[in-house]
Amino acid sequence: MLETSPTTATPKLSDLKVKIFADGADKAGIVELAKNAYVKGFTTNPTLMRKAGISDYEAFARDLLEAIPGYPISFEVFADDNAEMLRQAKLITTWGDDVYVKIPVTNTKRETAAPVIRELTRSGVKVNVTALMTPRQVADVCAALAGGAPACVSVFAGRVADTGRDPLPIMSAALATIAEHPGVELIWASPRELLNIFHADSIGTHIITVTHEVLAKLSLIGKDLDEYSLDTVVMFAADAQKAGFTL
């Protein structure tokens, strides 16, 4: 007879220390997620907003801030030159005390955004520097953030994983760098599956941004695997019946 034993401990949502931020641009979904005690903040970006059919950036942002007061939330500039990034960032930060302004690590010409980041953070603007993927980028950004306002550094661990690389060493190196800069938090960005929340937590990542689709799976955490196996069999059987398959 085969003996069965769990290969890993049963994960518990209540044990997590990493802060979960919902990533999306669907207002109804965001408002609903704000009711979840485990969701501590929100992020969005122009790509998500475009997919959601949003045409008036500022109106959407202000409406969202009114709907979910008290949560940190990031809105991104969409300019591609330093002067316009600064102008947009200084406008966005006026929308609310909980607003973080997302600044891409470079523009499309590979020119660093460090001068913009430095000027904003030293003038008291909370920034979320986004689209980082390397330890060198983290070091350069942290140098620009040094001595400034509270800030976040978003390393796109999911996109790193998409290239076949293990993101954990990169994220661990990022944490070591950020530890030297009080007030700066590391965001594990672009996770691909719910397990990434536990990956991020295991190394002490401060924040992880999670899509609404992945957050919908939170109720599965710790689910009995035998029961989940049966649920899957039932689903296959029901779908086969609905399809009317015959042989």
VENBELDA-V488818 format. One record per residue. N is the residue number from 1. RES is the residue in one letter. PSI is psi in whole degrees, 0 to 359 (NA if undefined). OMEGA is omega in whole degrees, -180 to 180 (NA if undefined). BURIAL is + if it has 16 or more other C-alpha atoms within 10 Angstrom, else -. Layout:
# VENBELDA-V488818
N:RES:PSI:OMEGA:BURIAL
N:RES:PSI:OMEGA:BURIAL
This chain:
# VENBELDA-V488818
1:M:136:179:-
2:L:135:174:-
3:E:138:180:-
4:T:142:176:-
5:S:148:-180:-
6:P:141:179:-
7:T:341:178:-
8:T:158:177:-
9:A:150:178:-
10:T:121:-178:-
11:P:150:179:-
12:K:130:179:-
13:L:326:-177:-
14:S:343:-179:-
15:D:349:-175:-
16:L:138:174:+
17:K:336:179:-
18:V:139:178:+
19:K:132:180:+
20:I:122:174:+
21:F:130:178:+
22:A:135:-177:+
23:D:115:-179:+
24:G:184:-179:+
25:A:17:177:+
26:D:109:-174:+
27:K:314:-178:+
28:A:317:179:-
29:G:321:179:-
30:I:314:180:+
31:V:320:179:-
32:E:318:-179:-
33:L:333:178:+
34:A:342:178:+
35:K:347:-178:-
36:N:122:-175:-
37:A:337:-177:-
38:Y:348:178:+
39:V:118:-172:+
40:K:352:-179:+
41:G:183:-175:+
42:F:150:173:+
43:T:156:174:+
44:T:177:178:+
45:N:167:-177:+
46:P:326:180:-
47:T:313:179:-
48:L:321:-179:-
49:M:321:178:+
50:R:317:179:-
51:K:330:180:-
52:A:359:178:-
53:G:21:-179:-
54:I:131:-179:-
55:S:334:180:-
56:D:99:-174:-
57:Y:305:-174:-
58:E:319:180:-
59:A:318:178:-
60:F:313:-177:-
61:A:314:-179:+
62:R:321:178:-
63:D:319:-180:-
64:L:317:179:+
65:L:326:178:+
66:E:327:-177:-
67:A:329:-177:-
68:I:65:-178:+
69:P:150:174:-
70:G:357:179:-
71:Y:137:171:+
72:P:135:-178:+
73:I:137:-177:+
74:S:131:173:+
75:F:137:-172:+
76:E:142:170:+
77:V:159:178:+
78:F:12:176:+
79:A:163:-179:+
80:D:13:174:-
81:D:154:-171:-
82:N:315:-176:+
83:A:317:-179:-
84:E:327:174:-
85:M:315:179:+
86:L:315:-179:+
87:R:311:-179:-
88:Q:318:-179:+
89:A:318:-179:+
90:K:333:174:+
91:L:312:-177:-
92:I:320:-177:+
93:T:340:179:+
94:T:351:-176:-
95:W:340:180:-
96:G:155:-179:+
97:D:337:-177:-
98:D:6:-176:+
99:V:132:167:+
100:Y:137:180:+
101:V:121:178:+
102:K:127:177:+
103:I:124:177:+
104:P:148:-176:+
105:V:328:174:+
106:T:170:169:+
107:N:185:-176:+
108:T:348:179:-
109:K:11:-179:-
110:R:14:179:-
111:E:130:-177:-
112:T:146:176:+
113:A:11:-177:+
114:A:318:179:+
115:P:322:178:-
116:V:313:-180:+
117:I:314:-178:+
118:R:314:-179:+
119:E:318:-179:-
120:L:310:-175:+
121:T:326:-180:+
122:R:346:175:-
123:S:8:174:-
124:G:6:179:-
125:V:129:175:+
126:K:123:-177:+
127:V:156:173:+
128:N:101:-178:+
129:V:127:-167:+
130:T:163:175:+
131:A:24:176:+
132:L:151:178:+
133:M:354:-177:+
134:T:154:176:+
135:P:325:179:+
136:R:318:177:-
137:Q:318:180:+
138:V:316:-180:+
139:A:317:-179:+
140:D:319:180:-
141:V:318:180:+
142:C:325:177:+
143:A:321:179:+
144:A:330:-178:+
145:L:348:-172:+
146:A:128:177:+
147:G:11:-176:-
148:G:201:-179:+
149:A:167:174:+
150:P:142:-174:+
151:A:164:175:+
152:C:149:175:+
153:V:116:-176:+
154:S:109:176:+
155:V:125:-173:+
156:F:76:-177:+
157:A:323:-180:+
158:G:320:178:+
159:R:327:174:+
160:V:315:180:+
161:A:328:179:-
162:D:339:-180:-
163:T:3:-179:-
164:G:4:179:-
165:R:146:175:-
166:D:119:-178:-
167:P:344:-174:+
168:L:316:177:+
169:P:323:179:-
170:I:318:180:+
171:M:323:178:+
172:S:319:177:+
173:A:321:178:+
174:A:318:179:+
175:L:320:180:+
176:A:320:178:-
177:T:314:-177:+
178:I:332:180:+
179:A:338:180:-
180:E:1:-175:-
181:H:90:180:+
182:P:139:179:-
183:G:353:178:-
184:V:132:180:+
185:E:146:178:+
186:L:131:174:+
187:I:127:170:+
188:W:106:-175:+
189:A:160:177:+
190:S:46:176:+
191:P:150:-178:+
192:R:342:-179:+
193:E:162:-177:-
194:L:327:180:+
195:L:332:-180:-
196:N:333:176:+
197:I:318:-180:+
198:F:327:174:+
199:H:311:-179:+
200:A:317:-179:+
201:D:324:-174:+
202:S:335:-179:-
203:I:1:177:-
204:G:20:176:+
205:T:140:-176:+
206:H:317:-172:+
207:I:147:169:+
208:I:132:176:+
209:T:133:-173:+
210:V:134:180:+
211:T:159:178:+
212:H:324:-179:+
213:E:316:179:-
214:V:322:179:-
215:L:334:179:+
216:A:345:-179:-
217:K:2:-177:-
218:L:327:-178:-
219:S:346:-180:-
220:L:346:-176:-
221:I:124:179:-
222:G:4:-179:-
223:K:140:177:-
224:D:127:-174:-
225:L:329:176:-
226:D:319:178:-
227:E:321:180:-
228:Y:324:176:-
229:S:314:179:-
230:L:318:178:-
231:D:321:-179:-
232:T:317:177:-
233:V:316:179:-
234:V:319:179:-
235:M:314:-180:-
236:F:318:-179:-
237:A:316:-179:-
238:A:319:-179:-
239:D:324:177:-
240:A:320:178:-
241:Q:315:-180:-
242:K:328:-179:-
243:A:343:179:-
244:G:30:-178:-
245:F:141:173:-
246:T:156:176:-
247:L:NA:NA:-
